[in-house]
Amino acid sequence: MDRRANALEFEVSGPDGRIDALNLRLYEPQAGRWSLTFVNMRDGLLTPSVYGGFRDGVGEFHGDDQLAGRPIKVRFLVFRHGPDEARFEQAFSADGGTTWETNWVAVDHRIRR
């Protein structure tokens, strides 16, 4: 896709259960930004996208969502750890972005085939 799109498939298991999901990442050249959109395979629904880009090696993406029927802000931070690894941190804010609670950390590893 000429480095303008990629998809990530992930499976996570832990004490709270299992998550099978997809993340679609698309570059919008006219807006000069990336969108990240997730789908949890349990319900097959897309989440609202977060939008942003990279500066000084760190990706920062923001969007709006709901948690238990209440509006929240969502933030994703991406830190590159070499060409084949990245750390993702998801945080929610219930006060419009004044404070953030990190609730998900994942390290992605590229699988070369």
Salt bridges, closest charged atoms under 4 A:
ASP2 OD2 - ARG4 NE 4.00
GLU11 OE1 - ARG18 NH2 3.58
ASP20 OD1 - ARG18 NH2 2.99
GLU28 OE2 - ARG33 NE 3.32
GLU60 OE2 - HIS62 NE2 2.86
ASP64 OD1 - LYS73 NZ 2.81
ASP84 OD1 - ARG110 NE 2.98
ASP84 OD1 - ARG112 NH2 2.60
GLU85 OE1 - HIS109 ND1 3.25
GLU89 OE2 - ARG87 NE 2.90
ASP108 OD2 - ARG25 NH2 3.21
